[in-house]
Amino acid sequence: MSNTLDNAFVFYSRHIYDEEKINLLRSHNLKVAGHVPSVLWELFGSILTGRRGNGVTGADLQGWEVKSSALRSAYEYQYHLNTGEAKLLEDCEVNHLFCSYSTDYRDLVVKAIPGSALKEPFFDAWLPDYRANYDRTVGSASRRQRFRKSISYGFVQEHGRTILEVRSGEIYSRNDSLLDEFNRLVAS
């Protein structure tokens, strides 16, 4: 395998769409959907984009935020009390990688949208609500503990650009040059 997209597909095949593990889950009457933790999607995104993790706070990767959800489900964003406002502002500048998977993980669609395209319809609109949610003039017992928002599956399908599509565990389409284009948008 010669490039990041090929390497990411190998990782997906071994650790996300892991047929042996999926068959074991089924044989023990355990659910398959949801067995892949978000950190594995972040690792998949890191391998795909060639960008390393960003540490504890901020975007998941250098220049990229990674989101995953089941096909036709929204992508959740969560902002915390002390770091949320900076994260919201950073989300306006980094690329966003959206991974949509089937419940058995055989199918996967990976799309990207630059943060600048999400800024006005989402992040700018969420900022006043975030500030109200964590209003420090209100007693801590009255403040919500989490601020969650989401971007719809439909929006991502309409506005996202497809980097990779997997059907029945095999690459159906890929766009290596698009991945390079997105990486040029953000500093490493």
Secondary structure by P-SEA (a helix, b strand, c coil): cccaaaaaaaaaacccccaaaaaaaaaacccccccccaaaaaaaaaaaaccccccccccccccbbbbbbcccbbbbbbbccccaaaaaaaaacbbbbbbbbcccccbbbbbbbccccccccccccaaaaaaaaacccccccccccbbbbbbbaaaaaacccccbbbcccccccccaaaaaaaaaaccc
